[in-house]
Amino acid sequence: MQTFKGGVHPPEYKESTQDLAIEDCPLPEIAYVSLGQHLGKPAKPIVQVGDSVEEGQMIAEADGFISANIHAPISGTVKKIAKAPQVAGTNVDTIIIERNKDIPPKEWTKKKLKPTDINLETFINTLKTKGIVGLGGAVFPTHVKFMLKPDQKLHTIMINACECEPYLNV
């Protein structure tokens, strides 16, 4: 493993899970999909109570510059759109979906692209359409980070692949 000079290297304490196999998590019977799961203005629902939704379908659209589209995590029926508690302890507008057990999980296929197959505008639009956000605490919409002023040029993308939760293991 490559490392960097200096920094903090805490003990990992992964003994309780290091030899366990990765397991599939069962799909929930009910999914609570917060419309405020990113930094910025909450997304605006584009589905209504009673609508059938398919896994991966956009169910809420970005409602501002710093906002992100949200997609259904399961296939099912929208049972309610109401305030529900979020991890931070606040009540946030939430789309509640009851899973349709007759629809199997979606089979996703990867699209193989070369860097020369896509330009910056298409890249930004894809990030925005798919609702890609950062995985840090702010959950900042990623497409905004790539929106340059006309006189700016993007020449380097830096990816931080360091583990931000060294003690997380269960």
N, C-alpha and C positions, 0 to 999 in steps of 0.2 A: 504494500500500500504506500502510495506517495503521500507525503505530508508537507507541511510548511514549517518554516523555522519560527519558533516562538509560539505564542498563542496559549490557549488553555486546553489541556487534554484530560478531562475528568474521567474517572473510572466509569465504565458503561453500565455495569450492573444488569447485564442481559442474560444471566445464568438461568433465570426461570423460564425463558422462552427460546433460547438460542438453538435448541435441538428439536423444536417443534416444527411440524410441517405447516405450510401456509394452507389455510382452509378457506373455502368459499363461504361468504356470509349469506345466510338465507335472506330472501327478499322480504321486506316488511309487508304486513297486511294493509297498513295505512302509512302513507308518507306525508309528513308535514314539511312543506317546501316554503321556507321563509322568502319573502320578497325583499328583505333587507340583508341578504347574505354577502354583501360586498360593501366596500367603502363608497360613500356617495349616496345619491338619491335612490330610494328603493325602486325596484322594477315595477312596471304597471301590468296587472294581469290581462291576458288576451283570451282567456278561457272563462267560462261561466259555470256555475253550479249545474250539474247534470251532464256536462260535456264528457265525452269519451276522449281520453288522451292516450297517445302511444309513447312508449319509452323513447326518450331523445327528442320528442316534439317540443318546440318552444311554447312555453305556457305563460311567460311574462317577458315583456320587452323593456330594454333600457329606457329610462325616462329622464335623460339628462346626459351631459358630457361625461360626468363621473358616475356611471351606472353600468349595469351589465344585464344581458339577456339571461333568462333562466329556463331550463329544460326539464321535462318530466323524468324523474328517476325510475319510474315504473309505468306500466300500462294499466289503465283502470278508468275510474269515473271520478270526476271532481265532485266531492261531497259537500264541501264548504269552502268559502273564502272568508276568513275571520282573523282577528287578532289571536296570536298564540305566543307563549313564552319562548324566548330565545336564550341561548347560553349566557349572554351578558345579563340576563335577568329582566330585560325589557319585553313588552308585548309588541309584536310586529305582525303586520298583515301577512297571512300565510295561506297558501293553497293546499287544501287537504285532499289527498287522492286515495281512494280505496282501490287496492290492486284487484285486477281481473285475473284470477288464478287459471283461467282457460287460455290465456295468452302467455306463451313461453318467453323467457328473457330474449331480447333482441340479439341476433348474431351480428357483431360489428366487424367490418372489414377495414383494413388499413389501406389508405391510398398512398401509393409509392410515388414520391416526387423527388426530383433533383432540385437543388437550390436554384438552378438556372430556369426551372419551370415556373417560377413564381416571382412576381415583382413586389415591391414594397406595398403598393396600394392593395393588391390582392391579399397579401399577408395580413395587413391591418384589418381589412374587411372580414377575413376569415376569423381572426381573433375576436372581433366584435360580434359577429353573427353567432359564433359558438359560445359566447359568454365566458371566455377564458379569463380567469382572474389569478392573481398571485396567491400563494399558499401561506403567506405571512399573516400576521395578526390583522392587518388593514384590509386584506383581500382586495387589493387595488386592481381595477380593470386593466388587463395587460395591454390592450390595444392603445390606450392613452399614452403609454410609455414610448410607443413607436411613432406617434404623430409629431412630425417635425415641422418647423417653420420652413417656408420656401427656400431660405438661404442656408439651411442646415443639411448635412449629409450624414447618413448612418454608415459608419465604417466598421464598427465592432459590436458584437453582441457578447456580453459576459454572462455566463451561467454560473450561479452559485449552487453547487451540488453538495454543500456541507450539510451535515445533519443538524437541524436546528433544535431538535428535542433529543439530546443524547440519552436521557433516562427513559424515554417512552419505549415500552416493549410489550404492553398488553392491550 
